[in-house]
Amino acid sequence: MSVGSAGGAGSDTAGLRRLALRVLGGRRLRLIVDDEAPVEVPQAVGEALDEVLAILGEGKSVRVVPQNTLVTVGEAARLLGVGRLTVVKLMEDGVLPFTRPNSSRRIALRDVLVYKGHWSRRRRETLDEMTADAVDLGLYREAIDGTRGSHTCFARRCATPPRRRNKARLRRPAMR
């Protein structure tokens, strides 16, 4: 099931945010259909609805899929933002477990998303360490922006304009 942002830029994101706050406010949810008695919504469904409403409130789209969904190598590559051959290498190296129900490989969506989260955290930590090292070495001037401990840095060498190259040196010799 796919849910898009209802109507693009003119959508009622403010209404979704209000609804999300009401749901996130810790109130119990009850579902009332027509004139029937209210049905208590389970906590797990309420938590999932909280997430969906928060994402829709940001103007993003949502897709709900079963946990045991299998994806193709190409779909996994698009999710990870890498090439298809990179995903095949990850599968052959045992990083991403896969099945082969027929001639094509299938990967559990859950495994792809776990790998993506792990890789994102690892990349963020490495970049934070590299930035901290550069600040310690005086290569960067630090300006903390207050989000997740990340830094906005300005390179020293960018303060001076780049040198202009001699255009005569860049010309190629004429072909005879």
N, C-alpha and C positions, 0 to 999 in steps of 0.2 A: 504494500500500500504506500503510495506516495502522496505527500501533502505539500503543495507549493505555498509560497507566500501569497496569500489571498489577494491577487490583483496588483502586484508589483508595488511601485512607489506610492500609489494612492491608497494602499490597503489600510485596514484599520488596525495598525500595529499598536496604537495606544489602547484600544479595547482588549487586544490580546495581552498586553502588559498588565492591565488592570485585572483581567481574569487570572493571569499567572500569579499575581500578588495575592489574590483572594485564595487561590488553591495553595500557594506556598505559605500562606499565613497559618497553616497548621489546622485549618478547619477540616471537619469530616465532610467527605463528598457523598452525596446521595443522588442517585439517578431516578428521575421521575419521567415516566413515559405515559402520555395522555392522562387518564384518570386513575391509573393503577397505583398501588402502594409504592412508596419510595424504596429503592434497593440500595443498600450500603455498598459503596465501591471499595474493593480491597485496597490495602495500603500500597501494594506493589503497583497496581494500576494507577493510583494517585501519583506515585513518584514518577512513573513513566510519563504521565500527563503533564506533570510539572516540567520535566525536561523538554517535552515537545512544545509546550506553550512558551517556555523561555527562548527556545531556538526560533520559533515562528515570530515571537516578539522582536527579535533582532532582524527580521526580514529574510531569514534563510529558509530553505526548504527542508523537509524532513521525510525520511523513508523508513518505514518500519518493516523489518524482515525477520523471519524466524531465525533462532540461534544456529540451527543446523544447516543453513543455506550454504551451498557450494558455489564457488565462482570459478570462472575460467582463468587461464594464465593472463590473458589480455585484460580482463576485468580487474584482476589483482594488480597488474602493472599500472592501470589508470588510477586505482585507489592509492597506490604507494607513490605515484608520480615518477616511476622509473620505466625503463624499457622492458619489453617482454622477455628478452634474453637474460636480463638481470634477475627476473623472477624465476626463470628456469634454473639459473645457477644457484639461487637461494634454495630451491627445492632439492636440487641434486646434492648440495652441501648439507642437507638435513636441517637447515634453519627453518624452512616452512614445510610442515608435513603435508602430504598430498595423497590423493587416491587416483586410481586410473580405472574408472568404471567401464570405459571403452578405450578407444585409441587416444583420447585426449586426457590431459591431467586436470584434476579439479582440486581446489583448495578450499578449506572451510573459511568462510568469511570471518568467523571469530578469530582464527589464527592470523589472518591478514591484519585485522584491526589491532590485535595484541602486538604484533610485530611493529606496526606503524607507530603505536603509542610508545613502545620501548625505544625505537629508533629516534623519535622526536625528542624524548626526554634526554637521551644520550647526546644527541646533537646540541641541544640547548645547554646542557652542562659543559660540554667541551667548548662551545663558543664563549660561555661565561668565564671559563678558566683562561682561555686565550686572551679575552679582553682584560681580565684582571692582571695577567702577566704583562700585557702591553702597557697598561696604566702604571704598573710598578716600575717598568723599565723607562718610563717617561716618553714612550712613543705616542701616547694618546693623552689628551686632556679629558678628564672624566666629568660628565654631567649626569647625575643620577636622575632618572625620570620617575622613580617611585613605583614602577611596575615590575614585579617578580624579580627584583634585584638586578634587572638588566641595565645596561649603561648605554648612553648615547655618546659616542666618542668622535673626536675631530682629529684628524691626522695633522701633525705639525707641518709636514711638507706641503700640505694643501694651502697653507697660508700664503705661499708665494706663487705667482702665476707661472704656468709652464713655459719653458724656453721655446722660442720659435726656431724651427729648423731652417737651415738654409735651403731655399727652394731649388737652387741650382744643383745642389748635391742630390736632390730627390728625383731629378729628371732622368729618365732612361735614355741611353744613347739611341740615336736614330738608326733604324734598320736600313741597310743599303742593298 
